[in-house]
Amino acid sequence: MSLTGQASDGGSRVLVLAAGLVGAAGVVLSATAAHRGGAFTGTAANFLLVHAPAFLAIGLAGGNRCLKIASLVLLAGLLLFCGDLLARDFLGSRLFPMSAPIGGTLLIAGWVAIAVSALWRPRP
Protein backbone atom coordinates (compact mmCIF):
# COMPACT_ATOMS: atom_id res chain seq x y z
CA MET A 1 0.00 0.00 0.00
CA SER A 2 1.08 3.54 -0.52
CA LEU A 3 -0.18 6.87 0.67
CA THR A 4 -2.35 7.00 -2.46
CA GLY A 5 -3.89 3.63 -1.68
CA GLN A 6 -2.22 1.82 -4.56
CA ALA A 7 -0.59 -1.56 -4.07
CA SER A 8 3.16 -1.54 -3.59
CA ASP A 9 5.85 -4.08 -2.91
CA GLY A 10 5.52 -6.97 -0.49
CA GLY A 11 7.92 -5.42 2.03
CA SER A 12 5.63 -2.47 2.52
CA ARG A 13 2.62 -4.74 2.95
CA VAL A 14 4.49 -6.74 5.59
CA LEU A 15 5.22 -3.55 7.52
CA VAL A 16 1.59 -2.39 7.38
CA LEU A 17 0.53 -5.87 8.54
CA ALA A 18 3.11 -5.69 11.34
CA ALA A 19 1.80 -2.25 12.33
CA GLY A 20 -1.73 -3.57 12.67
CA LEU A 21 -0.72 -6.66 14.62
CA VAL A 22 1.71 -4.80 16.88
CA GLY A 23 -0.88 -2.10 17.58
CA ALA A 24 -3.61 -4.63 18.32
CA ALA A 25 -1.29 -6.60 20.61
CA GLY A 26 -0.40 -3.37 22.41
CA VAL A 27 -4.06 -2.60 23.10
CA VAL A 28 -4.79 -6.16 24.27
CA LEU A 29 -1.75 -6.15 26.55
CA SER A 30 -2.65 -2.71 27.94
CA ALA A 31 -6.06 -4.06 28.93
CA THR A 32 -4.46 -7.20 30.35
CA ALA A 33 -2.04 -5.16 32.43
CA ALA A 34 -4.87 -2.98 33.72
CA HIS A 35 -7.03 -5.92 34.78
CA ARG A 36 -4.47 -8.54 35.71
CA GLY A 37 -1.51 -6.44 36.69
CA GLY A 38 2.02 -7.21 35.74
CA ALA A 39 4.63 -4.52 35.32
CA PHE A 40 6.33 -6.38 32.48
CA THR A 41 3.07 -6.69 30.55
CA GLY A 42 2.45 -2.95 30.82
CA THR A 43 5.96 -2.18 29.62
CA ALA A 44 5.60 -4.55 26.68
CA ALA A 45 2.26 -2.93 25.79
CA ASN A 46 3.83 0.52 25.83
CA PHE A 47 6.69 -0.58 23.58
CA LEU A 48 4.28 -2.17 21.12
CA LEU A 49 2.01 0.88 20.99
CA VAL A 50 4.93 3.27 20.54
CA HIS A 51 6.42 1.29 17.64
CA ALA A 52 3.22 0.46 15.71
CA PRO A 53 2.96 3.92 14.09
CA ALA A 54 6.58 3.69 12.91
CA PHE A 55 5.85 0.46 11.04
CA LEU A 56 2.69 1.96 9.57
CA ALA A 57 4.48 5.11 8.40
CA ILE A 58 7.34 3.17 6.80
CA GLY A 59 4.96 0.68 5.23
CA LEU A 60 2.74 3.38 3.74
CA ALA A 61 5.47 5.79 2.68
CA GLY A 62 7.76 3.13 1.30
CA GLY A 63 11.35 4.18 1.36
CA ASN A 64 14.74 2.96 0.40
CA ARG A 65 16.15 -0.48 1.05
CA CYS A 66 18.09 0.72 4.09
CA LEU A 67 14.88 2.00 5.70
CA LYS A 68 13.05 -1.27 5.11
CA ILE A 69 15.93 -3.34 6.52
CA ALA A 70 16.10 -0.99 9.50
CA SER A 71 12.41 -1.48 10.16
CA LEU A 72 12.83 -5.27 10.09
CA VAL A 73 15.68 -4.99 12.61
CA LEU A 74 13.34 -2.85 14.73
CA LEU A 75 10.60 -5.47 14.45
CA ALA A 76 12.95 -8.30 15.44
CA GLY A 77 14.13 -6.31 18.46
CA LEU A 78 10.57 -5.53 19.46
CA LEU A 79 9.57 -9.18 19.30
CA LEU A 80 12.54 -10.33 21.37
CA PHE A 81 12.27 -7.57 23.95
CA CYS A 82 8.52 -7.76 24.43
CA GLY A 83 8.53 -11.55 24.14
CA ASP A 84 10.96 -11.78 27.04
CA LEU A 85 8.94 -9.38 29.19
CA LEU A 86 5.73 -11.28 28.51
CA ALA A 87 7.39 -14.63 29.21
CA ARG A 88 8.45 -13.28 32.62
CA ASP A 89 4.88 -12.29 33.52
CA PHE A 90 3.00 -15.24 32.00
CA LEU A 91 5.51 -18.10 32.19
CA GLY A 92 7.54 -17.03 35.20
CA SER A 93 10.81 -17.34 33.29
CA ARG A 94 12.76 -15.62 30.55
CA LEU A 95 12.26 -16.32 26.87
CA PHE A 96 15.93 -17.32 26.67
CA PRO A 97 19.09 -15.93 28.29
CA MET A 98 19.90 -12.41 27.11
CA SER A 99 16.74 -12.12 24.97
CA ALA A 100 15.68 -8.76 26.43
CA PRO A 101 19.16 -7.18 26.11
CA ILE A 102 19.52 -8.53 22.57
CA GLY A 103 16.06 -7.23 21.71
CA GLY A 104 16.82 -3.86 23.26
CA THR A 105 20.08 -3.62 21.35
CA LEU A 106 18.27 -4.46 18.11
CA LEU A 107 15.69 -1.75 18.90
CA ILE A 108 18.45 0.80 19.34
CA ALA A 109 20.22 -0.41 16.20
CA GLY A 110 16.96 -0.27 14.25
CA TRP A 111 16.31 3.32 15.23
CA VAL A 112 19.90 4.33 14.42
CA ALA A 113 19.59 2.56 11.05
CA ILE A 114 16.36 4.48 10.38
CA ALA A 115 18.29 7.69 11.00
CA VAL A 116 21.11 6.52 8.71
CA SER A 117 18.57 5.70 5.98
CA ALA A 118 17.90 9.43 5.67
CA LEU A 119 21.48 9.82 4.42
CA TRP A 120 21.32 6.77 2.14
CA ARG A 121 21.75 7.60 -1.53
CA PRO A 122 20.69 5.01 -4.10
CA ARG A 123 23.32 4.00 -6.63
CA PRO A 124 22.72 5.33 -10.12
PASEBA-1860 file (N, C-alpha, C; in nm, 3 decimals):
! residues 124
1> MSLTGQAS> 0.084/-0.117/0.000/0.000/0.000/0.000/0.088/0.123/0.000 ~ 0.037/0.228/-0.054/0.108/0.354/-0.052/0.013/0.461/0.004 ~ 0.065/0.579/0.015/-0.018/0.687/0.067/-0.137/0.715/-0.024 ~ -0.125/0.679/-0.152/-0.235/0.700/-0.246/-0.330/0.582/-0.250 ~ -0.301/0.478/-0.174/-0.389/0.363/-0.168/-0.360/0.257/-0.274 ~ -0.257/0.279/-0.354/-0.222/0.182/-0.456/-0.135/0.074/-0.395 ~ -0.140/-0.045/-0.455/-0.059/-0.156/-0.407/0.088/-0.125/-0.431 ~ 0.172/-0.171/-0.342/0.316/-0.154/-0.359/0.384/-0.286/-0.331
9> DGGSRVLV> 0.512/-0.283/-0.307/0.585/-0.408/-0.291/0.547/-0.483/-0.164 ~ 0.587/-0.611/-0.161/0.552/-0.697/-0.049/0.611/-0.652/0.083 ~ 0.730/-0.590/0.080/0.792/-0.542/0.203/0.708/-0.437/0.272 ~ 0.648/-0.350/0.194/0.563/-0.247/0.252/0.436/-0.308/0.312 ~ 0.381/-0.406/0.243/0.262/-0.474/0.295/0.292/-0.544/0.426 ~ 0.409/-0.605/0.436/0.449/-0.674/0.559/0.457/-0.574/0.674 ~ 0.510/-0.455/0.646/0.522/-0.355/0.752/0.386/-0.300/0.795 ~ 0.295/-0.283/0.701/0.159/-0.239/0.738/0.090/-0.349/0.819
17> LAAGLVGA> 0.107/-0.474/0.778/0.053/-0.587/0.854/0.114/-0.588/0.994 ~ 0.245/-0.572/1.003/0.311/-0.569/1.134/0.257/-0.456/1.220 ~ 0.234/-0.340/1.159/0.180/-0.225/1.233/0.045/-0.259/1.294 ~ -0.041/-0.320/1.215/-0.173/-0.357/1.267/-0.167/-0.459/1.379 ~ -0.084/-0.561/1.361/-0.072/-0.666/1.462/-0.004/-0.615/1.589 ~ 0.100/-0.536/1.572/0.171/-0.480/1.688/0.079/-0.384/1.764 ~ 0.005/-0.301/1.692/-0.088/-0.210/1.758/-0.198/-0.283/1.832 ~ -0.255/-0.384/1.767/-0.361/-0.463/1.832/-0.308/-0.534/1.956
25> AGVVLSAT> -0.189/-0.592/1.946/-0.129/-0.660/2.061/-0.104/-0.560/2.174 ~ -0.063/-0.439/2.139/-0.040/-0.337/2.241/-0.167/-0.302/2.317 ~ -0.277/-0.292/2.245/-0.406/-0.260/2.310/-0.450/-0.376/2.399 ~ -0.440/-0.499/2.349/-0.479/-0.616/2.427/-0.394/-0.625/2.554 ~ -0.264/-0.604/2.539/-0.175/-0.615/2.655/-0.196/-0.499/2.753 ~ -0.233/-0.383/2.704/-0.265/-0.271/2.794/-0.385/-0.306/2.881 ~ -0.487/-0.364/2.817/-0.606/-0.406/2.893/-0.571/-0.518/2.991 ~ -0.489/-0.611/2.947/-0.446/-0.720/3.035/-0.372/-0.667/3.155
33> AAHRGGAF> -0.280/-0.574/3.132/-0.204/-0.516/3.243/-0.294/-0.441/3.339 ~ -0.396/-0.374/3.287/-0.487/-0.298/3.372/-0.573/-0.388/3.459 ~ -0.613/-0.503/3.404/-0.703/-0.592/3.478/-0.630/-0.698/3.558 ~ -0.520/-0.745/3.507/-0.447/-0.854/3.571/-0.327/-0.805/3.649 ~ -0.275/-0.692/3.609/-0.151/-0.644/3.669/-0.032/-0.696/3.591 ~ 0.081/-0.674/3.640/0.202/-0.721/3.574/0.279/-0.606/3.512 ~ 0.384/-0.566/3.580/0.463/-0.452/3.532/0.526/-0.481/3.396 ~ 0.570/-0.605/3.375/0.633/-0.638/3.248/0.533/-0.632/3.133
41> TGTAANFL> 0.410/-0.673/3.158/0.307/-0.669/3.055/0.277/-0.525/3.015 ~ 0.268/-0.437/3.112/0.245/-0.295/3.082/0.358/-0.234/3.002 ~ 0.481/-0.269/3.037/0.596/-0.218/2.962/0.595/-0.270/2.819 ~ 0.567/-0.398/2.802/0.560/-0.455/2.668/0.451/-0.386/2.586 ~ 0.336/-0.361/2.648/0.226/-0.293/2.579/0.268/-0.155/2.534 ~ 0.336/-0.082/2.620/0.383/0.052/2.583/0.479/0.048/2.465 ~ 0.573/-0.045/2.468/0.669/-0.058/2.358/0.598/-0.091/2.228 ~ 0.501/-0.180/2.233/0.428/-0.217/2.112/0.350/-0.097/2.057
49> LVHAPAFL> 0.281/-0.025/2.144/0.201/0.088/2.099/0.287/0.203/2.046 ~ 0.404/0.221/2.100/0.493/0.327/2.054/0.551/0.294/1.915 ~ 0.577/0.167/1.889/0.642/0.129/1.764/0.544/0.103/1.648 ~ 0.419/0.074/1.678/0.322/0.046/1.571/0.312/0.159/1.468 ~ 0.304/0.286/1.509/0.296/0.392/1.409/0.420/0.402/1.319 ~ 0.536/0.365/1.374/0.658/0.369/1.291/0.648/0.267/1.177 ~ 0.600/0.147/1.208/0.585/0.046/1.104/0.481/0.089/1.001 ~ 0.374/0.150/1.048/0.269/0.196/0.957/0.324/0.305/0.864
57> AIGLAGGN> 0.394/0.401/0.921/0.448/0.511/0.840/0.546/0.459/0.735 ~ 0.635/0.371/0.775/0.734/0.317/0.680/0.664/0.232/0.575 ~ 0.568/0.153/0.617/0.496/0.068/0.523/0.417/0.148/0.422 ~ 0.355/0.257/0.465/0.274/0.338/0.374/0.359/0.429/0.286 ~ 0.464/0.484/0.343/0.547/0.579/0.268/0.648/0.508/0.179 ~ 0.674/0.383/0.207/0.776/0.313/0.130/0.912/0.353/0.181 ~ 1.002/0.376/0.094/1.135/0.418/0.136/1.241/0.332/0.071 ~ 1.363/0.368/0.100/1.474/0.296/0.040/1.499/0.162/0.110
65> RCLKIASL> 1.586/0.086/0.052/1.615/-0.048/0.105/1.669/-0.042/0.248 ~ 1.753/0.057/0.274/1.809/0.072/0.409/1.698/0.093/0.511 ~ 1.599/0.174/0.478/1.488/0.200/0.570/1.407/0.074/0.596 ~ 1.383/-0.004/0.493/1.305/-0.127/0.511/1.382/-0.230/0.593 ~ 1.511/-0.243/0.570/1.593/-0.334/0.652/1.596/-0.286/0.796 ~ 1.609/-0.156/0.815/1.610/-0.099/0.950/1.481/-0.130/1.023 ~ 1.369/-0.121/0.952/1.241/-0.148/1.016/1.227/-0.296/1.052 ~ 1.286/-0.384/0.974/1.283/-0.527/1.009/1.371/-0.556/1.130
73> VLLAGLLL> 1.483/-0.486/1.141/1.568/-0.499/1.261/1.489/-0.450/1.383 ~ 1.419/-0.339/1.366/1.334/-0.285/1.473/1.227/-0.385/1.514 ~ 1.164/-0.448/1.416/1.060/-0.547/1.445/1.117/-0.668/1.519 ~ 1.232/-0.716/1.476/1.295/-0.830/1.544/1.329/-0.795/1.689 ~ 1.382/-0.675/1.710/1.413/-0.631/1.846/1.289/-0.619/1.932 ~ 1.183/-0.568/1.873/1.057/-0.553/1.946/1.002/-0.689/1.988 ~ 1.007/-0.784/1.897/0.957/-0.918/1.930/1.039/-0.985/2.040 ~ 1.170/-0.973/2.033/1.254/-1.033/2.137/1.235/-0.963/2.272
81> FCGDLLAR> 1.238/-0.832/2.270/1.227/-0.757/2.395/1.092/-0.780/2.462 ~ 0.986/-0.759/2.386/0.852/-0.776/2.443/0.823/-0.923/2.473 ~ 0.872/-1.012/2.389/0.853/-1.155/2.414/0.914/-1.196/2.547 ~ 1.032/-1.145/2.577/1.096/-1.178/2.704/1.017/-1.121/2.821 ~ 0.972/-0.997/2.810/0.894/-0.938/2.919/0.765/-1.015/2.944 ~ 0.698/-1.054/2.837/0.573/-1.128/2.851/0.598/-1.268/2.906 ~ 0.707/-1.331/2.866/0.739/-1.463/2.921/0.761/-1.454/3.072 ~ 0.822/-1.346/3.118/0.845/-1.328/3.262/0.711/-1.319/3.337
89> DFLGSRLF> 0.617/-1.244/3.283/0.488/-1.229/3.352/0.400/-1.353/3.339 ~ 0.396/-1.414/3.223/0.300/-1.524/3.200/0.359/-1.663/3.223 ~ 0.488/-1.679/3.202/0.551/-1.810/3.219/0.638/-1.819/3.344 ~ 0.670/-1.705/3.401/0.754/-1.703/3.520/0.901/-1.724/3.491 ~ 0.939/-1.719/3.364/1.081/-1.734/3.329/1.109/-1.652/3.204 ~ 1.235/-1.639/3.173/1.276/-1.562/3.055/1.249/-1.641/2.928 ~ 1.241/-1.569/2.818/1.226/-1.632/2.687/1.348/-1.719/2.660 ~ 1.466/-1.662/2.669/1.593/-1.732/2.667/1.696/-1.635/2.724
97> PMSAPIGG> 1.811/-1.684/2.770/1.909/-1.593/2.829/1.948/-1.480/2.734 ~ 1.950/-1.361/2.785/1.990/-1.241/2.711/1.890/-1.197/2.603 ~ 1.769/-1.251/2.602/1.674/-1.212/2.497/1.632/-1.066/2.509 ~ 1.607/-1.017/2.628/1.568/-0.876/2.643/1.684/-0.782/2.605 ~ 1.806/-0.806/2.653/1.916/-0.718/2.611/1.944/-0.725/2.461 ~ 1.933/-0.842/2.403/1.952/-0.853/2.257/1.842/-0.777/2.186 ~ 1.718/-0.796/2.231/1.606/-0.723/2.171/1.621/-0.573/2.186 ~ 1.662/-0.529/2.303/1.682/-0.386/2.326/1.792/-0.329/2.238
105> TLLIAGWV> 1.899/-0.405/2.222/2.008/-0.362/2.135/1.962/-0.354/1.990 ~ 1.881/-0.451/1.947/1.827/-0.446/1.811/1.732/-0.326/1.794 ~ 1.655/-0.293/1.897/1.569/-0.175/1.890/1.652/-0.049/1.870 ~ 1.757/-0.036/1.948/1.845/0.080/1.934/1.908/0.083/1.795 ~ 1.959/-0.033/1.752/2.022/-0.041/1.620/1.922/-0.010/1.509 ~ 1.799/-0.055/1.524/1.696/-0.027/1.425/1.668/0.121/1.413 ~ 1.656/0.189/1.526/1.631/0.332/1.523/1.750/0.409/1.466 ~ 1.871/0.368/1.499/1.990/0.433/1.442/1.993/0.408/1.291
113> AIAVSALW> 1.961/0.287/1.248/1.959/0.256/1.105/1.851/0.337/1.032 ~ 1.738/0.362/1.098/1.636/0.448/1.038/1.692/0.588/1.017 ~ 1.766/0.638/1.115/1.829/0.769/1.100/1.930/0.768/0.986 ~ 2.010/0.664/0.977/2.111/0.652/0.871/2.044/0.645/0.734 ~ 1.926/0.583/0.727/1.857/0.570/0.598/1.826/0.706/0.536 ~ 1.816/0.808/0.619/1.790/0.943/0.567/1.909/0.994/0.485 ~ 2.027/0.940/0.514/2.148/0.982/0.442/2.180/0.889/0.325 ~ 2.106/0.781/0.316/2.132/0.677/0.214/2.100/0.730/0.075
121> RPRP> 2.194/0.719/-0.013/2.175/0.760/-0.153/2.174/0.637/-0.242 ~ 2.070/0.618/-0.321/2.069/0.501/-0.410/2.178/0.514/-0.516 ~ 2.230/0.400/-0.556/2.332/0.400/-0.663/2.265/0.425/-0.796 ~ 2.333/0.504/-0.881/2.272/0.533/-1.012/2.268/0.414/-1.105
END
